[in-house]
């Protein structure tokens, strides 16, 4: 069955995989991808699917409102909102006194402003249609923390999980077949980011860290994406308000 899907942060590595897999399922989905960057090689990968690309900055307070109004005017409603935009896990310094207060606000906004605004605009139409899915790509850092985690990032992700958990209790939504769930990735290998840099610069530490993961491997973007597909499907209609941990078991060792 055809669904209208919004994916924020859709041109990142996880976002690109989300687009590919949602486009490949049998729903014949219409997908709108939001990202503040225009990454031409990833856009070209996705050209053959029913995807519309929108460049916009979640931190620009006018963007979510203007974008949401345009989407609702064109499509009338949105069925699935995947809040994937986020980041800031390595921003700032380990010494919080050396990190400006602005970093806390920026990380909070990057991870949460889109979830707040888009939920506000798209939920009323989900209620009218009596069906909807809101899924946020959070982090195990918002569930459990290690000594190396940045507090502004852990705090932002904890807020994200709390918003989803609270919405999942609201009968005005849940009695209309709308579910709210968080996907919490653990270590995921993404080129040119932390784990990739660790592998290149400190291969022995990288091997040691991988060995500490119970499954003995680092996660891939598709590990995260497959869980979103499941939570969006009819097979997950009774799953609501969960923190679905995708981490190879690493949180069991914290």
C-alpha positions as CSV (number, residue, x, y, z in Angstrom):
1,X,0.0,0.0,0.0
2,X,1.4,3.4,-1.0
3,X,2.7,5.5,1.8
4,X,3.9,9.1,2.0
5,X,7.2,9.2,3.9
6,X,9.3,12.0,5.3
7,X,12.9,11.2,6.0
8,X,15.0,13.9,7.7
9,X,18.8,13.8,7.3
10,X,18.1,11.7,4.3
11,X,21.4,12.2,2.5
12,X,23.5,10.9,5.3
13,X,24.7,7.2,5.1
14,X,21.8,5.9,7.2
15,X,19.4,8.3,5.4
16,X,20.5,7.0,2.0
17,X,19.9,3.4,3.1
18,X,16.5,4.4,4.4
19,X,15.6,5.8,1.0
20,X,16.8,2.8,-0.9
21,X,15.0,0.2,1.3
22,X,11.8,2.2,1.6
23,X,11.8,2.7,-2.1
24,X,12.3,-1.0,-2.7
25,X,9.5,-2.3,-0.6
26,X,6.2,-3.1,-2.3
27,X,4.3,0.0,-1.1
28,X,5.3,2.1,-4.1
29,X,6.1,4.8,-1.6
30,X,6.4,8.5,-2.2
31,X,9.4,9.8,-0.3
32,X,10.5,13.3,0.6
33,X,14.1,13.6,1.8
34,X,15.2,16.6,3.8
35,X,18.9,17.4,4.3
36,X,20.8,20.7,4.8
37,X,23.4,19.4,2.4
38,X,23.1,18.5,-1.3
39,X,25.3,15.5,-1.8
40,X,25.2,15.0,-5.5
41,X,26.6,11.4,-5.6
42,X,23.9,10.2,-3.2
43,X,21.2,12.1,-5.0
44,X,22.3,10.4,-8.2
45,X,22.1,7.0,-6.5
46,X,18.4,7.6,-5.7
47,X,17.3,9.3,-8.9
48,X,15.4,6.3,-10.3
49,X,13.1,6.1,-7.3
50,X,10.0,8.1,-6.4
51,X,11.9,10.5,-4.2
52,X,11.8,14.3,-3.9
53,X,14.8,16.1,-2.4
54,X,14.4,19.2,-0.3
55,X,17.4,21.2,1.0
56,X,16.6,22.7,4.3
57,X,18.1,23.4,7.7
58,X,16.3,22.0,10.7
59,X,17.8,24.7,12.9
60,X,16.2,27.4,10.8
61,X,13.0,27.9,12.8
62,X,11.0,29.0,9.7
63,X,11.9,26.0,7.6
64,X,9.9,23.2,9.3
65,X,6.7,25.3,9.3
66,X,7.0,26.4,5.7
67,X,8.0,22.9,4.5
68,X,5.2,21.2,6.4
69,X,2.6,23.6,4.9
70,X,3.9,22.8,1.4
71,X,3.8,19.1,2.0
72,X,0.3,19.1,3.4
73,X,-0.9,21.3,0.6
74,X,0.5,18.8,-2.0
75,X,-0.1,15.4,-0.3
76,X,-2.8,16.3,2.3
77,X,-1.1,14.0,4.9
78,X,2.1,12.2,5.8
79,X,2.0,8.5,6.8
80,X,5.5,7.9,8.2
81,X,7.9,10.4,9.7
82,X,11.5,9.1,10.2
83,X,13.4,11.6,12.3
84,X,16.9,10.7,11.3
85,X,18.7,14.0,11.4
86,X,21.0,14.3,14.4
87,X,24.6,14.4,15.5
88,X,27.0,16.1,17.8
89,X,28.3,13.0,19.6
90,X,31.9,14.2,19.2
91,X,31.4,17.9,19.3
92,X,33.1,19.9,22.0
93,X,35.7,18.7,24.5
94,X,35.7,16.1,27.1
95,X,36.2,18.8,29.7
96,X,32.7,20.5,29.8
97,X,34.2,23.7,31.3
98,X,36.1,24.1,28.0
99,X,33.0,23.6,25.8
100,X,30.9,26.7,25.1
101,X,27.2,26.6,26.2
102,X,26.2,27.2,22.6
103,X,27.3,23.6,21.9
104,X,24.7,22.3,24.2
105,X,22.0,24.3,22.5
106,X,23.2,23.4,19.0
107,X,23.3,19.7,19.7
108,X,19.9,19.8,21.3
109,X,18.4,21.6,18.4
110,X,20.0,19.4,15.8
111,X,18.6,16.3,17.4
112,X,15.2,17.5,18.5
113,X,13.9,20.5,16.8
114,X,12.8,18.6,13.7
115,X,11.1,15.9,15.8
116,X,9.2,18.6,17.8
117,X,8.1,20.6,14.8
118,X,7.3,17.9,12.3
119,X,5.3,15.9,14.8
120,X,3.3,19.0,15.6
121,X,2.4,19.6,12.0
122,X,1.9,16.0,10.7
123,X,0.2,14.3,13.6
124,X,-3.3,15.9,13.1
125,X,-3.5,14.4,9.6
126,X,-2.4,11.0,10.9
127,X,-5.3,11.2,13.4
128,X,-7.7,12.0,10.6
129,X,-6.5,9.1,8.5
130,X,-6.4,6.9,11.6
131,X,-2.9,5.6,10.8
132,X,0.6,6.8,11.3
133,X,4.2,6.0,12.3
134,X,6.7,8.2,13.9
135,X,10.2,6.8,14.3
136,X,13.2,8.5,15.6
137,X,16.8,7.4,15.1
138,X,18.2,8.0,18.5
139,X,21.3,6.4,20.1
140,X,22.2,4.0,22.9
141,X,23.9,7.2,24.5
142,X,20.4,8.3,25.3
143,X,19.7,5.0,27.1
144,X,22.9,4.3,28.9
145,X,26.2,6.2,28.9
146,X,29.9,5.5,29.0
147,X,32.7,7.7,30.4
148,X,33.6,8.8,26.8
149,X,30.1,10.1,25.9
150,X,29.5,13.9,25.6
151,X,26.8,15.0,28.0
152,X,25.1,17.4,25.5
153,X,24.7,14.5,23.1
154,X,23.5,12.0,25.7
155,X,21.1,14.6,27.1
156,X,19.7,15.4,23.6
157,X,19.1,11.8,22.8
158,X,17.5,11.1,26.2
159,X,15.1,14.0,25.5
160,X,14.3,12.4,22.1
161,X,13.5,9.1,23.7
162,X,11.4,10.8,26.4
163,X,9.4,12.6,23.8
164,X,8.6,9.4,21.9
165,X,7.8,7.5,25.1
166,X,5.4,10.3,26.2
167,X,3.7,10.5,22.8
168,X,3.2,6.7,22.9
169,X,1.0,7.1,26.0
170,X,-1.4,9.6,24.4
171,X,-4.7,7.9,23.6
172,X,-5.6,10.7,21.2
173,X,-3.0,9.3,18.9
174,X,-2.5,5.7,19.8
175,X,-6.2,4.9,19.6
176,X,-6.0,6.0,16.0
177,X,-3.4,3.4,15.0
178,X,-0.5,5.8,15.4
179,X,2.7,4.4,17.0
180,X,5.8,6.0,18.3
181,X,9.1,4.2,18.6
182,X,12.8,5.0,19.0
183,X,15.6,3.1,17.3
184,X,18.8,3.2,19.3
185,X,21.9,2.4,17.3
186,X,25.1,1.5,19.0
187,X,28.5,1.4,17.1
188,X,27.7,1.8,13.4
189,X,30.5,2.0,10.8
190,X,30.0,5.1,8.6
191,X,32.8,6.3,6.3
192,X,34.8,9.4,7.3
193,X,33.3,9.4,10.8
194,X,34.5,8.3,14.3
195,X,34.8,4.6,13.8
196,X,36.4,4.9,10.3
197,X,38.9,7.4,11.7
198,X,39.7,5.1,14.6
199,X,40.3,2.2,12.3
200,X,42.7,4.2,10.1
201,X,44.6,6.0,12.9
202,X,44.5,3.6,15.8
203,X,44.0,0.1,14.3
204,X,44.9,-1.8,17.5
205,X,42.4,0.2,19.6
206,X,39.8,-0.3,16.8
207,X,40.3,-4.1,17.0
208,X,40.1,-4.1,20.7
209,X,36.9,-2.1,20.7
210,X,35.3,-4.4,18.1
211,X,36.3,-7.4,20.2
212,X,34.3,-5.9,23.1
213,X,31.1,-6.0,21.1
214,X,29.4,-9.4,21.9
215,X,28.6,-10.1,18.3
216,X,32.2,-9.4,17.3
217,X,31.4,-6.9,14.6
218,X,30.5,-3.3,14.1
219,X,27.0,-2.4,12.9
220,X,26.1,-1.3,9.4
221,X,23.5,1.3,8.3
222,X,21.2,-1.4,7.0
223,X,21.1,-2.9,10.5
224,X,19.4,0.3,11.6
225,X,17.3,0.7,8.5
226,X,15.8,-2.8,8.7
227,X,14.4,-2.1,12.1
228,X,12.7,1.0,10.8
229,X,11.1,-1.0,8.0
230,X,9.8,-3.5,10.5
231,X,8.4,-0.8,12.8
232,X,6.7,0.9,9.9
233,X,4.9,-2.3,8.8
234,X,1.7,-4.0,9.7
235,X,3.7,-6.6,11.6
236,X,4.6,-4.1,14.2
237,X,1.2,-2.6,14.8
238,X,1.3,-3.6,18.5
239,X,4.8,-2.2,19.1
240,X,4.5,1.2,20.6
241,X,6.8,3.2,22.9
242,X,9.8,1.0,22.6
243,X,13.5,1.8,22.6
244,X,14.7,-0.7,20.1
245,X,18.4,-1.2,20.7
246,X,20.6,-2.1,17.7
247,X,24.0,-2.5,19.1
248,X,25.3,-6.1,19.0
249,X,24.8,-6.3,22.7
250,X,27.3,-3.7,23.7
251,X,25.0,-2.0,26.2
252,X,24.9,-5.2,28.2
253,X,28.6,-4.5,29.0
254,X,28.3,-0.9,30.1
